[in-house]
Amino acid sequence: MDFNLWSFILENLEATGVIGGYISISIIGVSLITYASRGKLSGNNQIGPSWAHPIIGAVLGIIPGCGATIVVSSLYKNKKISFGGLFAAFIATLGEGSFVLLGASDEASVAANLKAFLIVTLVGAIVAIIVGYLVDMLGINANVYEFQNKSVKKNYPASKATTIPYVVVEYVGFYFILTFSAFLLPGSIMALWGGGITGYDDLSVWVAILFTIFSIIYYLVYKFNYKGSECSCDNNMKTTLLHAVLDISTVIVYVFAGLLIANYVIDILVGPETFDAWMTSSAFVVVIIAALIGATPGCGGMISVAVAFITIQNFPVAALIAAGIATSGDGIFPLLASNKKAALIVTALGFIIALIVGYTILVLGIEI
């Protein structure tokens, strides 16, 4: 197949920007709620009782899409949910793959897709709660990096305000990213119901691309050139939003890198023909392949497996369940940005649990 590098990059810039719309909603939303609470949701105050965290995580995880796992990643970063709760959310989620099963299809009946979604979701939720409690009981955890809390207020000469990095971080990039986030908000909300806005969708494609580009520039400038006050500890709206914009840009960089790698491997190196051949091999092989694909960062892998399920006859539901448990969706990207150790543990253990559950379902002969 012909490979157009420019088109490939544009497609991934757009996809990253679309995901960035959901990321912005969760990060800015949590930041504003925390700011409005004047500290009631900050510090080590957790959501609900500790014993209920695996249940809370699983309930959030089964919500279609990746928004909930992105929120849970933020909650864990701020010590508001246990590692068991975080792990439960990631095991339970199907990411954007849930919309493939919930949506109408020419290849399979809507009823069959819905039944598959309910079965996979139920199994994922049960496994998530059990594993979440085991993780918390065993004390498995990962240190959280709190670069925000390490920031201190510093005074710099007034000339700093005239430097290009300062202007990019504090003004131009800051306001552009907030503007792009606000513009993508209606489309992100409408997409949850499969709807759109006439005349808006075409423009949002280019806004999503620009959103990704500006976020990458913002992140690189902040990380390598910005010599300002970093993020001061002043409890005001501007500082709160600066923290949020930095988090957004950081996550978007990880999303873009993850999508580039995953899509290149699946679509270019492997190719559609080889992928279809894998998905029609023996059920034993399909389970481990589906789990491996599901474990790739982002939602692309789970979407591919969900599409295979509804298009390939006699595709084993055990493989679909294994992919669902192994996938972390787009929530893995903010977790990678804030805590690589936690992201690695979640991915590795999730993959192992996916294989155990998938092969158990296969041995039991459960089918739809």
N, C-alpha and C positions, 0 to 999 in steps of 0.2 A: 504493500500500500504506500501511496505517496504521503510523505510527512512534510507538512508546512509548519516550520518552526514559529513563524510570526502568528499564524492562526492559533497554534497550540498555546502560545504564551498569552494571547488575548483572551482565549477561552478560560484559561486558569486565572487570569487577572479578574475577569468578570465573576467567575464562580467564587473567588475569594472575597470580592466585594459584596456579593449577595450574602455569603455567610457572615461577613463583617457587619451587615445590617442587624442580624440577630445578636451577634456578639455585643454590639453597641447598646442594644436594648437592655440586655442583662447587666452589663458592666455599669453603664450610666445609671440604670434604674437602681441597682444595689447601692451605688455611690450616693445618689440623691436621697435614698431612704435612710442610709446611715447618717448623712449630714443632717437630715430633718429630725432624726431621732436625738440629735445632740449627744451622741455617745452611748445611747441605750442599746444600740446594736453593734457597738464597736467593742474592742478589747476581747475578752475571752467568753463573753456571754453567748451561750449556744442556743440554737433553736430547739425548743421543746426539751423534754427530759432525755438524758444520754441513752437510756435503754431503748428509746424509740427511734434512734437515728437510722438503723438499718431499714426500718419500715418506711420512714420518711424518705430516705434515699431511693428505695425501690419504687415508691409511689411517684416520686418526681421523675424517675427514670422511664417509667412506662408511658409518660406523656409523649405523643408523637412528635418527632423532630428532635433537634439537638439543643434547643433553648434551655431545657431543664438541666441538662448535664453541664452546660456552660455556667449556669447559676450555681450548681452544686460545687463546681470547681472553685468559684469565687468564695462560696461559704467555707469550704475547707481551708482555702488560703487564709481566711480571716478567723480560723479556729471556731467556726460556728457549727460545725458538724464533724462527727468522728470519721476516722478512716474507714470504718465499717460502713457508715452511711454513704461515704463517697464511693466505695467499691460497689455497694449495692446499686447505686444509681447507674454506674457504668455497665454492670452486668445486665440490668433490666432494660436498658435502652436499645432501641433498634435504629436510632438516628433517623436520618431522612429516608432510610429503607422502609420505615413504617408507612410512608405516603405511597410507596409503590404497591404495597399490599392493600392499603385502604382505597386506592384509586381504582376507577373502572379500567378494564382491560379488554382488548379485542381477542387476546389469546386465552383468557380464562374467565370464568364467571365471577362476578363481583362477590357472590355468596361464598365461593370457594376461597377467594382472596381474604375475605373478612374472617372466615373460619380459621384460616392459616394464621392470620394476625392475632386472633384471640388465643389460639393454642400457644404460639410462640411467646406472646406476651405473658400468659399465665405461667408457663414453665419458667420463663426468665425471671418473673417476679418472685416465685417461690424459691428458686435457686439463689436469687439476689439476697433475700431476707435471711436464708439459712447461712449463706457464706458471710454476709455482713455481720451477723452475730458471732460466728466463729472467729472472724478477724478481730473483732473488738475483744472477745474473751481471751484470745491468745496474745493480745497486746501488740499486734502487728501495726506498724505506723511508719511514717516517713517525716523527717524534719521539714518544717515549712520555712522557706526563706522569706523574711519579712523586710525587703529592701525599703519598703515605704516607712516603716517605723524607725529605721536607722537614719533617716534623713534629718538633718538639722538645719535650722535657720542660719544662713550666713549672709554677711553683708559684703557686697562687692562694689567696686567703683562704678559710678554712674555711666562710665564709658562702655561697660558691659552691655548696656541696653541698646547700644548701636551696632553690636556685632551681628553678623548674619545668623549664626547658630541661635543666638538669643531671640532674634526676631522670628525665626522659623518655629522654635519651640514654644515661645510664650504668646505669639500672636498669629502669624500667617498659617502655619501648620495646625496650630491649635483650633483656630476658628474654621478653617477649611474642613477638618475632620468632623467637628461638631455639626457643620452645615450639611456635609454629605450624610452623616448619620440621621439627621432630621429628615432629609429628603427621602432616604430609603425606608424610613419608618412605615409610611402607609403601605408600600408594596410588600414589606416583610409581614405586616399584619394580614393583608389580603391573601398572601400566598399560603397562609395556614389553612384557608378554606378553598384553596385551589382557584381563587379568583384573581382578577387583574383590574387595572384602571386604564381605560381607553386613552391612548396617546401618552400615557405615563411610562409604560413598560419599555418602549424603545429608548426613551431618554434615560431611564434608570440603568440600562445596560452600560452606557458611557459613564454615568455617575459612579456605578460600581467599579468600573475600571480605574477611574481617577481616584476613587476612594482608596483602592489598594495601593496605587502608585504613591499617593501622598502619605499614606501610612508607613510605607517602606522608607520613604525619604525621612519622615519624621523620626522613625526609630533609629535610623543610621546616624542622623545628625545628633540626636540626643545621646546615643551611646558613644560616639567617637569624637564629636566636636563641641558638644555643649559644655560650657564651663561656668554656667550660671549657678543659681542657688539650689539646683536640683529641684526636688519637690519639698518645699518648706512645710513645716508642721502647723502653719497658721490654719485655724479652723474657719475658713471662709469658702464661699462658693467657687471662686476661681481656682483655689488650690485643690479643692475636691474634684473639679472637672479636669484639672491638669493631671491628677493621678489617674482619672478614668481614661483620658485620651492616651496617656502613656501605656496603660494596660491594653487598650484597644489596638494601638499600633504594634505593640509587641506580639499580641496574639495573632494579628493579621499576617505578620512576617512568618510566623510558624505555620499558619494555615496555608499560605502561598507556597512555602517550601514543601510542605507535606503533600499538597495537591499535585505539584509539579512531579515529584518523585512517584507518587502512587499512580497517577494517570499515565505517566510515561511507561512505567513498568507494565501496567495492565493493558493499556491500549496500544502501545507501540512495541515494546520488547516481546510481550506475550502474544498480543494480537487477538482479534475476535474469534478467528477460526480455532486457534489453539485453546482459547478459553472455553469455547463450546465443547471441544473435544474432552477437556478436563471434566466439565460438568456432566458429561454423558458416560463417564467411565464407571467403574464399580462403585457401589454405594460406600464401601469401606474407604476408598480413596477420596471420594467426593466430600466426605465429612471432614477429613483433615485439610483438604484444599479449601473448602468453604471457611473453615476456622482460620486458616492462614490469611485468606483474602479479607475476612471480616476484621482481623486484628490490625490491618493496615490503618495508619492514622486517617481520620476523617470519615466521611460517610460514603465515599465512592465504592469501597469494597462491599459494604452491606447492600448498597443499591444494586450492584452487579449480581450478587447472589440472589436478591429478591426478584430481579428481572429473570434470572435463570429459572427460579422456582415456578414463575407463572408462564414461562414460555417453553420449558423443556418437559416433556411428558415423563411421568413417574419420577420426578426429581424428589429425592428423599427428604422428608420433613426434618429428619435428624440433622441433615446438613444445614438446613435453614436455621434450626434452633442453635446449632453450634456457632454459626456465623453471628447470630443475634447476640449470643452471650459473649463472644470474643470481641465484638465491635465496641468501640468507645465513642464513636461519633465525633462530632466537632468539639465536644467538650474536652477531648484530650489535648487540644492545642493550648487553651489557657492553662491547663495543668502543667504541660510541658514548659510553658513560659515561666511559671512561678515555682515549680517543684519537679524537676526532671526525675528525681528518685521516686517520687510517688507515681508519676506517669509510667515509669518503667515497671514498677511493681504491679500496678493495675493491669498493664498490658500483658505481662508475662503470666501472672496468676490467672487472669481472665482467659487467656488462651488455653492453659492447662485445664481449667474447669470446663471450658467449652468442649474440649475433647472428651472428657469424662462423661459429661451429660449427653453429648452427641452420640457417642458409641453405646451408652446405656439405652438411649431411645432406639437406636438401631437394633440392638440385641433383643429388646422387648418387642420389636416388630411394629411399633406404633406408626401408623400412616394416617393420612387424611382421606 
